[in-house]
């Protein structure tokens, strides 16, 4: 396994769900090593989430979830973005080397502009500068810690490209300073939500990781399927319920269900009930740890504070170097 510095940001904008676990949490935890950095991106969250209580709750909830799912704070560096004040200084330094055209092309900004145009509104109506400069703050997250690898979803690949462009511009204007990070593409297949679309908090179609058993079962029973009856043959490769089942079943269970689908004789309700059982069993230990930590939030807060102390040692050193390079400090 590579020991290259790897950095993963987690935005606290909702309660973690099955899709988050499969696409980000599980692979990140499995590949974590002593040179891995994980942070709760609370500054990124406030560009869209304008609720003090929710920011605080989601920040703690997301951190608790990652620890419960196996992230070892003793092995990695785990911190809260807002506990690293050096980030905002580095962000401004990078902004001063960031071509405006790069940010004009940012996906989130362009999408917001297009939505305004569709509604015949002024193109920048309702768009704050946090949304516009989001990629530059992400560049600071990465470059301040000299991250070599950054796991991202396909929709975030552009942010790594922008980070590389900013780093190259700074290196050209001053001297070779920044490592150019490499994007590590996470789970490429979308995890379907209960409505068949990509599982997302935005679509309100999620299966929450550690919700009450009855609530989780209710969510699972709402998974959208076709209208084929019990005795009819079904195509497992076209069924999103089957795909979800395969994520939490043994190879033998999955193959058995595949045969039953093709032969006929199994109903979707039966599959949903079995999926609910498998998910509850799969997360049994993690759920217990999660609820124990929720009873002791100060333990999670102390973990993040300790991680910030480790992270700031690196951030301070890099920021001092940047200030000397640009001439603010001798």
WOHU-V190016 format. One record per residue. N is the residue number from 1. RES is the residue in one small letter. PHI is phi as a letter, one per 30 degrees, with the letter a starting at -180 (999 if undefined). OMEGA is omega in whole degrees, 0 to 359 (none if undefined). Layout:
n->[N | N]
res->[RES | RES]
phi->[PHI | PHI]
omega->[OMEGA | OMEGA]
//
This chain:
n->[1 | 2 | 3 | 4 | 5 | 6 | 7 | 8 | 9 | 10 | 11 | 12 | 13 | 14 | 15 | 16 | 17 | 18 | 19 | 20 | 21 | 22 | 23 | 24 | 25 | 26 | 27 | 28 | 29 | 30 | 31 | 32 | 33 | 34 | 35 | 36 | 37 | 38 | 39 | 40 | 41 | 42 | 43 | 44 | 45 | 46 | 47 | 48 | 49 | 50 | 51 | 52 | 53 | 54 | 55 | 56 | 57 | 58 | 59 | 60 | 61 | 62 | 63 | 64 | 65 | 66 | 67 | 68 | 69 | 70 | 71 | 72 | 73 | 74 | 75 | 76 | 77 | 78 | 79 | 80 | 81 | 82 | 83 | 84 | 85 | 86 | 87 | 88 | 89 | 90 | 91 | 92 | 93 | 94 | 95 | 96 | 97 | 98 | 99 | 100 | 101 | 102 | 103 | 104 | 105 | 106 | 107 | 108 | 109 | 110 | 111 | 112 | 113 | 114 | 115 | 116 | 117 | 118 | 119 | 120 | 121 | 122 | 123 | 124 | 125 | 126 | 127 | 128 | 129 | 130 | 131 | 132 | 133 | 134 | 135 | 136 | 137 | 138 | 139 | 140 | 141 | 142 | 143 | 144 | 145 | 146 | 147 | 148 | 149 | 150 | 151 | 152 | 153 | 154 | 155 | 156 | 157 | 158 | 159 | 160 | 161 | 162 | 163 | 164 | 165 | 166 | 167 | 168 | 169 | 170 | 171 | 172 | 173 | 174 | 175 | 176 | 177 | 178 | 179 | 180 | 181 | 182 | 183 | 184 | 185 | 186 | 187 | 188 | 189 | 190 | 191 | 192 | 193 | 194 | 195 | 196 | 197 | 198 | 199 | 200 | 201 | 202 | 203 | 204 | 205 | 206 | 207 | 208 | 209 | 210 | 211 | 212 | 213 | 214 | 215 | 216 | 217 | 218 | 219 | 220 | 221 | 222 | 223 | 224 | 225 | 226 | 227 | 228 | 229 | 230 | 231 | 232 | 233 | 234 | 235 | 236 | 237 | 238 | 239 | 240 | 241 | 242 | 243 | 244 | 245 | 246 | 247 | 248 | 249 | 250 | 251 | 252 | 253 | 254 | 255 | 256 | 257 | 258 | 259 | 260 | 261 | 262 | 263 | 264 | 265 | 266 | 267 | 268 | 269 | 270 | 271 | 272 | 273 | 274 | 275 | 276 | 277 | 278 | 279 | 280 | 281 | 282 | 283 | 284 | 285 | 286 | 287 | 288 | 289 | 290 | 291 | 292 | 293 | 294 | 295 | 296 | 297 | 298 | 299 | 300 | 301 | 302 | 303 | 304 | 305 | 306 | 307 | 308 | 309 | 310 | 311 | 312 | 313 | 314 | 315 | 316 | 317 | 318 | 319 | 320 | 321 | 322 | 323 | 324 | 325 | 326 | 327 | 328 | 329 | 330]
res->[x | x | x | x | x | x | x | x | x | x | x | x | x | x | x | x | x | x | x | x | x | x | x | x | x | x | x | x | x | x | x | x | x | x | x | x | x | x | x | x | x | x | x | x | x | x | x | x | x | x | x | x | x | x | x | x | x | x | x | x | x | x | x | x | x | x | x | x | x | x | x | x | x | x | x | x | x | x | x | x | x | x | x | x | x | x | x | x | x | x | x | x | x | x | x | x | x | x | x | x | x | x | x | x | x | x | x | x | x | x | x | x | x | x | x | x | x | x | x | x | x | x | x | x | x | x | x | x | x | x | x | x | x | x | x | x | x | x | x | x | x | x | x | x | x | x | x | x | x | x | x | x | x | x | x | x | x | x | x | x | x | x | x | x | x | x | x | x | x | x | x | x | x | x | x | x | x | x | x | x | x | x | x | x | x | x | x | x | x | x | x | x | x | x | x | x | x | x | x | x | x | x | x | x | x | x | x | x | x | x | x | x | x | x | x | x | x | x | x | x | x | x | x | x | x | x | x | x | x | x | x | x | x | x | x | x | x | x | x | x | x | x | x | x | x | x | x | x | x | x | x | x | x | x | x | x | x | x | x | x | x | x | x | x | x | x | x | x | x | x | x | x | x | x | x | x | x | x | x | x | x | x | x | x | x | x | x | x | x | x | x | x | x | x | x | x | x | x | x | x | x | x | x | x | x | x | x | x | x | x | x | x | x | x | x | x | x | x | x | x | x | x | x | x | x | x | x | x | x | x]
phi->[999 | d | c | d | d | c | b | b | c | b | d | d | c | l | d | e | b | e | d | e | d | d | d | b | d | d | d | d | d | d | c | d | b | d | c | c | c | b | b | d | d | d | d | d | d | d | d | b | c | c | b | e | d | d | e | d | d | d | e | d | d | d | d | d | d | d | d | d | d | j | d | c | d | d | c | c | c | b | b | c | e | d | d | c | d | e | e | d | d | d | e | d | d | d | e | d | c | c | d | e | e | d | d | d | c | e | e | d | d | d | d | d | d | d | d | d | d | d | c | h | c | e | d | c | d | i | c | d | d | d | d | d | c | e | d | d | d | d | d | d | e | d | d | d | c | h | d | c | b | b | d | b | d | e | d | c | e | e | d | d | d | d | e | d | d | d | d | d | d | d | e | d | d | c | a | e | b | c | d | d | d | c | d | c | d | d | e | c | c | d | d | d | d | d | c | j | d | e | d | a | e | d | d | h | b | c | c | d | d | c | d | e | e | d | d | d | d | d | d | d | d | d | e | d | b | d | c | d | d | e | d | d | d | b | c | d | d | c | c | d | d | d | d | d | e | d | d | b | b | d | e | d | d | d | d | d | d | e | d | d | e | d | d | j | j | b | c | d | d | d | d | d | d | d | d | d | d | d | d | d | d | e | c | e | d | d | d | d | d | e | d | d | d | d | d | b | d | d | d | d | d | d | d | d | d | d | d | d | d | d | d | d | e | d | d | d | d | d | d | e | d | d | d | d | d | d | j | d | b | d]
omega->[179 | 175 | 178 | 181 | 182 | 183 | 181 | 176 | 183 | 185 | 182 | 181 | 178 | 179 | 182 | 183 | 183 | 180 | 177 | 183 | 184 | 187 | 186 | 188 | 184 | 180 | 180 | 180 | 182 | 183 | 182 | 177 | 187 | 180 | 178 | 178 | 177 | 179 | 174 | 189 | 184 | 175 | 177 | 184 | 186 | 174 | 182 | 183 | 186 | 182 | 185 | 183 | 181 | 177 | 181 | 182 | 182 | 179 | 180 | 182 | 180 | 178 | 179 | 181 | 181 | 179 | 180 | 182 | 171 | 178 | 184 | 182 | 177 | 183 | 184 | 173 | 187 | 187 | 177 | 183 | 184 | 176 | 180 | 184 | 179 | 181 | 184 | 174 | 179 | 178 | 180 | 178 | 180 | 178 | 181 | 174 | 184 | 176 | 182 | 181 | 178 | 183 | 175 | 183 | 180 | 185 | 184 | 179 | 181 | 180 | 180 | 177 | 181 | 178 | 177 | 180 | 178 | 183 | 180 | 177 | 172 | 191 | 183 | 182 | 176 | 182 | 179 | 183 | 176 | 177 | 183 | 185 | 179 | 181 | 180 | 176 | 177 | 177 | 178 | 177 | 187 | 189 | 180 | 181 | 178 | 180 | 179 | 181 | 180 | 177 | 180 | 170 | 182 | 182 | 181 | 180 | 181 | 181 | 177 | 177 | 179 | 178 | 179 | 180 | 179 | 180 | 180 | 179 | 179 | 179 | 181 | 183 | 182 | 175 | 180 | 186 | 188 | 169 | 176 | 184 | 177 | 178 | 174 | 185 | 179 | 178 | 184 | 180 | 180 | 174 | 184 | 175 | 185 | 179 | 179 | 175 | 175 | 180 | 185 | 175 | 181 | 181 | 182 | 183 | 189 | 168 | 185 | 185 | 191 | 179 | 177 | 183 | 182 | 178 | 180 | 179 | 179 | 178 | 182 | 180 | 178 | 182 | 184 | 177 | 174 | 186 | 182 | 181 | 184 | 186 | 182 | 175 | 182 | 180 | 182 | 183 | 178 | 185 | 182 | 175 | 179 | 180 | 177 | 179 | 183 | 181 | 185 | 179 | 176 | 178 | 181 | 179 | 182 | 180 | 178 | 179 | 177 | 180 | 180 | 178 | 185 | 182 | 186 | 179 | 177 | 181 | 181 | 179 | 178 | 180 | 180 | 179 | 179 | 177 | 179 | 179 | 181 | 180 | 180 | 178 | 182 | 185 | 185 | 182 | 180 | 180 | 178 | 179 | 179 | 182 | 175 | 179 | 179 | 177 | 181 | 184 | 180 | 178 | 179 | 179 | 178 | 178 | 180 | 179 | 178 | 178 | 179 | 178 | 178 | 184 | 184 | 177 | 179 | 182 | 180 | 182 | 181 | 180 | 177 | 178 | 181 | 181 | 177 | 181 | 184 | 173 | 178 | 176 | 179 | none]
//
